[in-house]
Each structure stands twice: as structure tokens, then as C-alpha cells.
Amino acid sequence: MIYAYIENLNGKYKNSSIEIVSYAKNIADAQGDSVIAITFNAEDSPEILYKYGADNVYNIKNEALKNFDPKVYASLISQLIEGNYIIFSHSDESTSIAPFLVKEKEAVYITNVVSQPLSFSPFKVKRNIFSGKGIAVVETSNPFLIITVALNSTGVKENPVSGREINPLITIPDDSPYKVESIEESDSKIDLKEAKIVVSGGRGMKGPENWGIIEDLAQVLNAAEACTKPVSDMGWRPHSEHVGQTGKNIAPKLYIAIGISGAIQHLAGVNGSKTILVINNDPEAPFFKSADYGVVGDLFEVVPKLTEKLKSFINNKKI
């Protein structure tokens, strides 16, 4: 069996779930095997998972699992798996669970994968290294593999099957050392890690009182909001919006960086973006070297004008 761990947020499957199922299905087809998706307390219909190749969906429902605990989740997944491959998203949640399984199953752990398998005997695949600055080809002959796939890196392919949902019986361990004391949620209504478009601000915003122009642009684009580490450290924005090497690693289709110089630590968390637009009044800002598009100008003039032009374009398109 090929297993795919499916994340959900408040019971709704995350966008990454489609990519993970599609990746698992590709391996299953090559191995003449089937795909089992594993998720916790999902409320969404499993039909979307069947559409991309999940033959069975193990939906483990239990109120005791409402608060995320990586060790408990890993223990429950371990009770269910009998195959050689477990596919995860390279997300905070999944990379918290996977190491426990690696230890328990004595598996090979390949993280941040950015390609379909190049071969299966030995297993060979590409992965990101050096904070996305390089690509390594790794291989192993170990039969048990745990893989995390980088967000938006391998694409998806519809592969409909006649799947079924199963609610397996499990034993919940009661010896976890973890305790959830509080949960901090972003003010954004869109999950930052799942967003297709992200609008981000840096110290060039000059203060939290100016963040309205970020919010206005994000609202027009139906985008998530993000910020740099200094911005969150100064309390302008919540830490849940911090993207970068020490924050969240994201890979949206479009990343708009406003008033951000482009320090290497920030770039490490966003260089997986398909397209990067930088708006900065300093033509020598390092971020321009990594940008697909750049605008040199006063952000307090450029961004409101951009927002108004986009509003006009969208409204005319709807007519």
C-alpha cells in the first residue's frame, strides 16, 4: 500500500491534499499498488480525494484528537500502515509527525522533494537543499520510505477511482509529553500556507498604522497577508504571518513583496514562489535580484494605485 497523510483545517481538506494524493497515486501506479489516504476529524467529502486516486480514505474521528499532537498522530498512523511508502506534505504539521514515524519504523526519510521518482530500484528523487538554492538527487535501496513533498512542486493529475471512506478503530496513547496551551491564529481568513497569492510587507511599511494598504490589496486579490521577521518581532503583525527561514515556508503562485529588502533569511522562506513581484523605493534592494517583476517607487503611492487599477479591472471583467 502507498499511504498519503491528508491535512485538513477545521475539517476542510487543505489544497496540498490534492498534490499529496496525486503524488502517491503516481507511485502506486508504477508499483501496481493502491493508495490509502489517512486524515483526522475531516468533515469534507472524500470525493475530491477519490478524484485524484485515493482508493480508501481512513478518516479517524475522535474528539480527543481535536488538538494537534504530533507524537499521538504518529502513533495512530503507525497502527494503520502496512506498506512501504508514506507521503506527507512538507508543511509544519507533517514535518512534526514524520520524524516520529521514521524512528519507529526505521525508515529512510527524504524531505522537501520536488520531483516525481526518477527510478524505483533504487529509489531516486530530487529534493531542495540549501534553503531552496540547490537541488540534490538522492537515492536509497531501503524498502521503507517516508517522503515530504514541497508545496506546489510536482503538480497534480486527475486519476478517478471508486474509493470508499473507512473509520478505523484505533487506540489513542495517553503518554504524550505534549500539551496544547494556546493556539494563535492569523487575522487573515486565508491560510497562508495554502494561499495561491500572498501579499507581504516589511519594515518599509514604517508602522502598523499603515498596514491598511496591504489589507486592501490582499482583499482585492483574495490573497493571504504575510510579513517579515522584524515586522512580527516589533509587534506590528502576529507571528503567525511571519514568512522566512525562521517562519513559515510558502510557495504561492504569486508573492508580492512590499517594502521588503530581501534578506537571505526571508528569501529562504519564499523562493519556492512561482512568481515574485517586488515593490521597493531602493533600486539596489537585494530582493530585485530574485524577483520576476520589480517596481521601483514609493510604496505608499504605488500600492494604492495598483489596488485601484486591479479593482477597476476586476469590476469591468465581471460586467
Sequence and secondary structure as in RCSB ss.txt:
>XXXX:A:sequence
MIYAYIENLNGKYKNSSIEIVSYAKNIADAQGDSVIAITFNAEDSPEILYKYGADNVYNIKNEALKNFDPKVYAS
LISQLIEGNYIIFSHSDESTSIAPFLVKEKEAVYITNVVSQPLSFSPFKVKRNIFSGKGIAVVETSNPFLIITVA
LNSTGVKENPVSGREINPLITIPDDSPYKVESIEESDSKIDLKEAKIVVSGGRGMKGPENWGIIEDLAQVLNAAE
ACTKPVSDMGWRPHSEHVGQTGKNIAPKLYIAIGISGAIQHLAGVNGSKTILVINNDPEAPFFKSADYGVVGDLF
EVVPKLTEKLKSFINNKKI
>XXXX:A:secstr
 EEEE  EETTEE THHHHHHHHHHHHHHHHT  EEEEEES  S THHHHHTT SEEEEE  GGGSS  HHHHHH
HHHHH  SSEEEEESSHHHHHHHHHHHHHHT EEEEEE S  SEETTEEEEEEETTTTEEEEEEE  S EEEEE 
TTSS         EEE       S            SSSS TTT SEEEEE GGG SGGGTHHHHHHHHHHT EE
EE HHHHHTTSS GGGBBSTTSB    SEEEEES    HHHHHHHTT SEEEEEES TT GGGGT SEEEES HH
HHHHHHHHHHHHHHHHHH 
